[in-house]
Amino acid sequence: MTLFTPEDLLLYLHKESSPELTAAIEAALNEDWALREEMQALQTLAPQLDKLIVSPRMEVVLNVMDYARETAVAASHQ
């Protein structure tokens, strides 16, 4: 029995998996009821996941801005 990660299943669900992975998942879906249930759950959740907007924490944005500012200042002094 092959174990698939949630990422593998999402790739398959969005038709972005390799031909080898697609074939392996389809073969496993024919034999593994637990995998079929997991795939059904992902199919139910996929539209909601596609709507998620993920933003970086403000601390990360500020760190990037500080780094850019320091780099620009250092470059202007050379």
C-alpha positions in Angstrom: 0.0 0.0 0.0 1.4 3.4 -1.0 1.0 6.3 1.3 0.1 9.6 -0.4 0.6 13.0 1.2 -2.3 15.5 1.2 -0.1 17.5 -1.3 -0.1 14.5 -3.6 -3.9 14.2 -3.4 -4.4 17.9 -4.0 -2.1 17.8 -7.1 -4.2 14.9 -8.3 -7.4 16.7 -7.6 -6.3 19.8 -9.5 -5.0 17.6 -12.4 -1.4 18.8 -11.7 0.1 15.5 -10.7 2.6 13.6 -12.9 1.4 10.8 -15.0 3.1 8.3 -12.7 1.5 9.8 -9.6 -1.9 10.0 -11.3 -1.7 6.3 -12.2 -0.6 5.3 -8.7 -3.4 7.3 -7.0 -6.1 6.0 -9.4 -5.0 2.4 -8.8 -5.0 3.0 -5.0 -8.4 4.6 -5.2 -9.8 1.4 -6.8 -8.6 -0.7 -3.8 -8.4 1.5 -0.7 -11.7 2.7 0.8 -9.9 4.9 3.3 -8.1 6.7 0.5 -11.4 7.1 -1.3 -12.9 8.7 1.8 -9.9 11.0 2.2 -10.3 12.1 -1.5 -14.0 12.7 -1.0 -13.2 14.9 2.0 -10.6 16.9 0.0 -13.1 17.3 -2.9 -15.6 18.8 -0.4 -13.0 21.1 1.0 -11.2 22.1 -2.2 -13.6 24.9 -3.2 -13.1 26.4 0.3 -9.3 26.0 0.2 -9.2 27.7 -3.2 -10.9 30.8 -1.7 -8.4 31.1 1.2 -6.2 34.2 1.1 -3.0 33.8 3.0 -1.1 36.9 4.1 2.3 37.0 5.8 2.5 38.2 9.3 3.1 41.9 9.7 6.5 41.1 11.4 7.7 39.4 8.3 6.6 42.3 6.0 8.4 44.8 8.3 11.6 42.6 8.3 11.6 42.6 4.5 11.0 46.3 4.3 13.9 46.9 6.8 16.2 44.7 4.9 15.3 46.5 1.6 15.9 49.8 3.3 19.3 48.8 4.7 20.3 47.3 1.3 19.3 50.5 -0.5 21.2 52.7 1.9 24.3 50.5 1.8 24.2 50.5 -2.0 23.9 54.3 -2.2 27.0 54.8 0.0 29.2 52.7 -2.3 
